[in-house]
Amino acid sequence: MAEVQEQPKPEDPVDDLVTTSHTLGDLSYTATAGRVVLRREVLTDGKFDGNLAKAEVFLTSYTMDGADPARRPVTFAFNGGPGSSSVWLHLGVFGPRRVLAGDAGDLAKPPYELVDNQETLLRHSDLVFIDPVSTGYSRAVKGEKPGEYHGFGPDLESVGEIIRLWTSRNERWLSPKFLAGESYGTLRAAGLAEHLQSRHGMYLNGIMLISSVLDFGTIDFNEGNDLPYALFLPTYAAIAHYHGLHGDRPLDELLAEAEEFASRDYPWALAQGSRLADRQSIVERIAALTGLSADYVDRVNLRIEHVRFFTELLRSRRQVTGRLDARFLGWDNDYGRELFSEDPSYTAILGPYTAALNHYVRAELNYANDLPYEVLTGNVHPWSYKEFENASVTVANKLSAALRANHNLKVHVASGYLDGATPYYAAEHVLAHLAIPEQLRANIETKYYPAGHMMYIHEPSRLAQSADLAAFVQNASNR
């Protein structure tokens, strides 16, 4: 009888963190880049079976040298997607180095350039950038299923565990703590605020929500849901204004009219259906605000889906506008199509940020990994929202619960007027409906910028936003 050879067990992965020292003017800091092994307590037949490695999560942290850790704030930052790495916030606005990507109408040419970010939030807070599983260099370990992390609940648990581990290992439980998320990352941040409180007893000082989406019901153009058509309207008006379709009319005056119409007459008219008596006057008001023709507004039954808008607005000029940032213009291969073939604002910035990150981690942070750095991947789909079966995906309730439990929690909400992905008026709608007492509404501040989803691509907006974020962290950190 042949002897059965026992198969060797895969080598247990270990953290592969690399530490380097840097200066930025008079600021001396330590950078740490690499993957942290995420483990899970496993029970087999009701018995503890160890802390088994499940995933390796890539993070980059920056800590100021010589600072008192008990008083020094720390900010945990991530982007969204789902499927996005943290490269955008990292090299766009928060980190000590930033990429020169150019801007709408003046894109940088490859190869690209990294420069010191004099306005880095590191001057006011230590920083930890987290890439969720399957983004960046983060991966499930051998033998594990990455799909187990691709969903609302598992994402909160895994990112929350990384935050707990970093806080404990770096002895930062008594530091002022912040979360910063962009896009889907705002949904993650609001959910994490409640999760960290209820699961780990970790109370935060503040949350920074950049290009916020806390309730998918405000942005999903699904049949039977008329809410997004009204909430996107002020953004459509701002985009039309930017492209010269409102003449020299002041933007604030236009937005005030659009917001009033979007909050009163427009949703009422949509709710009337075939009962709407004066349909033509509503058609003409929508057309006047959005820059579209009355004929088009009538043909789409008063309901303007956002990608259709970006494709239609400048069709006569044979151009499309960006979704992430409508300041960007692009060409298409067919000007009879209903939906553009690609977002010119995304394709404009993908190259600079990808090149900068891949250079930066190896050449400056000394971290080497032959895996492709997944800047924005579709490998996380399908993304599970099983917690919201037959319901809208929302974390408004979780943010409300976090605020009610932690009366000192501050919230900063940043919006770009020309963001066609997460419109500013939708963010305002959710904030106005948070289930919190009136006295807690003073804990929430809102800031607006004349740019898009990644508003920091626009240099004046980047400078203003950097100052706003610094002030927020300083004020929310005061004991």
N, C-alpha and C positions, 0 to 999 in steps of 0.2 A: 504494500500500500504506500503510495507516494506521500511524502511528508508535506503538509500544507504550510507554506511560508506565510508568516504574519506580515501584512502590508505595513510599511513604515507610516507613522502618522505625520501629517504635514507639520513642518516646523511652525511653532507658535510665533506669530508676528510680534514685533516689538516696535515701540516708537522710534522714529528716525529723525528726530528734531536736530536742526543745525542752528547754532547761535553765532551771531556776528555783531560787531560794535560799529557805530556810525555817529556822525555829527551833522548837525544842520545849523550853521551859524553857531550860536552859543548853546544850542540844545544837543546834549549827548544822550544817546539812546541805544538800547539793545534790541536787535531784531531776532526773532526765533521763527524758523519756517520748517515745516515737515508734517508728517502724519502721526496722529495720535490713535492708538488702538482703542476702538470702542468695544467694550465687553458687556455681556449680559448675564445676569444670574440665571442659571438653568436648574430646573427641578426635573428629575426623572423618577417616575413612580412615587412622587411626593417627597423625594429625597434630594437634598442639595447636591448638585453635580458640578459645581465650580462656576467660575466666571469665565465663560468661553468667549474668545475673540469672534466678533461678528463683522466688523468693518474697520477700515483705516480712514480717518477723516483728516483732510489737509487743512491746516490753519497757518496763519502768519500773525505773529503778535509783535507789538512794539511797546517797550516799557522805558520810561525816562530814568536815566541813571541818577542815583542818589536821592530819589523822591521817597517820602514817607508813605508806605503802602496803605497805612490806615486812613490817610487823607487824600491820596491820589485817586481820582476817578478812573474807571476802566469801562470802555465801551465795546460791546460785542456786536459786530456788524456782519451783515449778509445781504445779498440781493435776492432776487425772486425767481421768476419763471412760471411755475416751478421748472427747474432744470438749469438755472443760472448759477455760475460761480460768483464769488464776491469781487471779481476784478473791477467792476464798474465803480463801486464806492471806494475800493482800495486805491486804484490809480487815477480816479477821477476827481475826488474831493477830500477824502479823509486822510489818506496816507502821507508819509513824509516825502514820497516821490510821486510824480504825476506824469502822465503822457501828454505830449502836445499833439492832439488829434486834429487841430483846426476846427472850423465851424462851418455852418451852412454858408455855401457860396465861396468858401475859402478853405477847402480841405487840405490837410497836410499831405505831403507826398511821401511815399515809401522810399527809403527806410525811415522809420519814425524816431522820435527823440524823447528821452526821459529827462526831466529836470527836477530840481528841488521844489517841493511845495512849501513855500514860506507860510502859507495859511493853514497848514496841516492841523487837524484837531489834536494831534499828539502834543501840541503845546499846552493843552488843557486836560487831556485824558489819555491814559494808556489805551491801546487799540488791539483788538483781537478780531481778525477776519476769518470767517468760517465758511468752508465750502461743503454743503450737504452731500450726502452719499450719492455718487455717480456724477458729481460735478467737480470741476477742477481736477485735482489728483486723488480725490476721495473715491474709494472703491469698497465693495464688500470683499471680505477675505475669501480665500480659496475654499470652495465647498459651500459657501453661503449664497443666498439668493438676494441680489440687489433690490428686487421688487418688493421685498419686505419693508424697505425704507421709503418707497415711492407712494406716499399718501399723507394726508393731512395729519392724522394722529401719530404715525411712526416718525414723521418728520419732526414734529414738536418734541417727541421723546428723545430722539437721537441728538438733535441740536441742543436741547436742554441738558442732556447728559454731558455733552462736551463743555458747555458753560460751567456746569457743576464741577467737572474734573479740573478745568483750568483754574477756577476760583480756589478750589481746595489745594491743589498742588503748588499754587503760587501765593498761598496764604493771603487771599484777598477778600475774605468774607466780610471784613469790616471796611472795605473800600466803598465809596459811592459807585453804584453800578448802573449802567445804561445799556439799552438795546437800540440798535439802529438798523432798520430794514427799508428796502426799496421795493416797490411794486408788490409782487406776491410776498416779498419779505416783510411788508407791513402787516399782512395777514398773519404771517409767522410770528412777528414781534408781538402783536397784540395777544395772540394765543399763548405765546411763551410767558408773557407777563403773568397771566393767570396760572399757567402750568407750573412755573418756577415757584410761585407762592404756595400753591396747594400741594405740590409734590415734594418740594425740597425746602419749603419755608424760606425761600430767597426773595426778599422784597427789594424792589428796584427804586432808584431815584427818578429815573426818567426813561421815556421811550421816544425815539425819533422816527417818525413815519414819513418817508420820502416818496412822493407819488403814490398816495395811499389808495388801497382798495380793501375795505374791511367787510364788505357785503357784496357778493357776486351778483345779487339781484339788481344792483344799481348799474351794472355794466354789461350784463349778458342780454343780448338782443334775442330773446326767445319768444316764440309765439305766445301771446296771451300776457306778456309782461311789457307794459307800455312805459314803465318807469325810466329805463335808460334813454328813450327818445327825448324826454324832457330834460334829463340831467346832462346830456351831451350838448344840448342846444347852445348854452353860453360859450362852450369851447368852440363849436362851429362858428359862432359869431366872431370870436377872437381870431380864429384862423383866417376867416374872410377879411377881417380888418388888416391883419398882417400882410396879406397879399393884395392890398389896395382896393378892395371891393366896397369899402365904406368911405372912400374919400379921405377928407381930413377930420372926420368926426372923432372926438376924443374917445379912447378905448374905455375909460371908466364909465362914461355916459352910455356907450353901447352895451357894456356888460350889465349895467344896472337895468336897462330895458329888457335885455335877454333873460336875466334872472327873474325879473318880475313876471314875464310871460311864461317862463318855464315852471314857475311855482303856482301859477293861477290858471290862466286861460288855456294854456296848451294841454296840461293833463286833463282838464275838464273837457276840452274838445275831443281828445282821444277817447275819453270814457263814453262819449255820446254815441260813437259808432254811426250807424245810419240815421240816428235821430238828430245829428248835427244840422241845424237849420242854416246858419250863415257860413257854410263851408268855405266859400271863396275868400272871405275876409281872413280866415285862419290861414289858408294857403298863402295868401299874399304877405301876411305878417311873417310866416316862417321863411318864405323866400327872401324877404327884405333883410331879415336878420342873418341868414346863413349865406347869402350870396348866390344861392341856387336859383334856377328859373322857377317861376310859378308852375309851369307845365310839369317840370320834373317832380316838384313837391306833390302835385296832384296825382301824378302817375304812381308814386310810391305810397299813396294813401296817407300822406302827412307824416309818415314814419321813415326817418332817415337813419339807416344803419351806418356805423362809423366808417368801415372800409369803403362802402359805396360813396360816402361823402368825399373821402380823400381821392377817390378815383374820378369823381364827377366835377368837383369844384373848378378845376382849371383845365377841363377837357378841351375847351376851345383853344387853349394855348398849347395843347398836346404835352401836358405835364401832369404829374401826380404829386400830391403832397405826402410828407412823412406821417406815419401813425405815431411813433414814439415822440417825434418832434416835427411839427408841421412847418417849421421854418425851412426844412430840407425839401428840395424838389428833385424829381427824377423823371426819367423817360420810361415809356413802356413799349412793347413791341406790337401792341394792338390797341388803338384808341376807341374801339367799339366795345371793349370788354367792360363788364360790370364791376369787377374787383381787380385792383392792381396786382401785378405778378410778384412784386416784392416791395418792401418798405424801404424807401431811399434813406431814411434817417438811421436805420439799423445797419444797412450795408456800408454806410459812410464811416461808422465808428468801429465796426467789427475788426477790421484790419489793424488799426493803430493799437487798440487795447490788447489784442491777441499777441501781436509782436512784442509789445512792451512787457507783458507779463512773462512770456517765455524767456525773454532776455534777462529780465530782472531777477527771477528766482535763482537762475544759475550763476549769472555774472556778478550779482551784488549781494544776494542772500546765501550763495554757496550751496543751494539745495539742488541736487541732481535727481531726476526721475525721468525714465524713458517713456513713461505713459504719456499719451496726448493730454494736454491740459484742456479739459472740456469747458470752454467759456460759456456756451449755452447749448445744452444737449437735449435732443428729443428722446434719449434713452430712458428717461424717467417716466415716460408715458406707456401705458395708461396710468395716470395719477389717481389714486383712490380717494374718494370723498364718502366712504361708506358711512361715516358718522352723520352724514346729512341726507340720507336716503329719503326721497320724496320731500326734501326741504331745500331752501336756498343755503348756499355756503356762506356763512357769516361768522365773524368773531366779535361782532358788536357786543354780544352778551358777555363774552369773556373779558373784553376790555372794560366794560361797565363793572363787572364783578371785581376786577383787579383794582379799579379806582375806588370802589366802595370799601374794599378791605384795607387798602393802603391809601390813606387820606393825603399822604405826602407825594404820591406818584404824579409826576409831571409828564405831559404829552406835548410833543412838538410835531406839527403837521405841515409839511412843505409841498406846495403844488406849483406846477407850471401851467400858465394860461394856455400854452400851445401844446399841451400833452393830450394826444388823442387816444391814449390807451387807458389812463386812469384820470378822468376829467375832474377838475377841481370842484365843480358844483356837486358831483356825486359824493366826494369826500365830505363836503359841508352837510349834505343831506344825512349822512350816517352820523356825523358828530352831533347834529341837532336831535337825533333820535336815541342817543345813548341813555340807558336807564340809570341815571345818576341824579342825586339831589342837586339843586341849583347852585349851592355853594361850591360844589366840586367843578363846575364848568370853568371857573377861573384857573384851574390846573391845566387847561388846554390852550395852547397858542397856535395860531395859523400864520403861515408866511407864504407869499406868492411871488413868482418870478416870471419875467417875460420870455420864457423859453419852454422846453418840453419836458419829457419824462426824466431824462438825465439833464436836468436844468444846468448843471455845472459845466456842460460842454460850452455854454455861452459864457464868455469870460466875465462880463459884468455880473451875471447871475451867480457865477462861482464865487466871486469875491464877496458879494452880499450874503450868499448862503453860508459861506465859511464863518463870517462874522456872526450870523444868526445862530448857528450851531454852537459856536464857542460861548456865546452869551447864555444860551440855554443850559449847557452843561455847567457853567460856572454858577448860575443862579440855582439850579436844581441840586447842586452839590453842597451849597452852604448849609452848615449845621446850625 
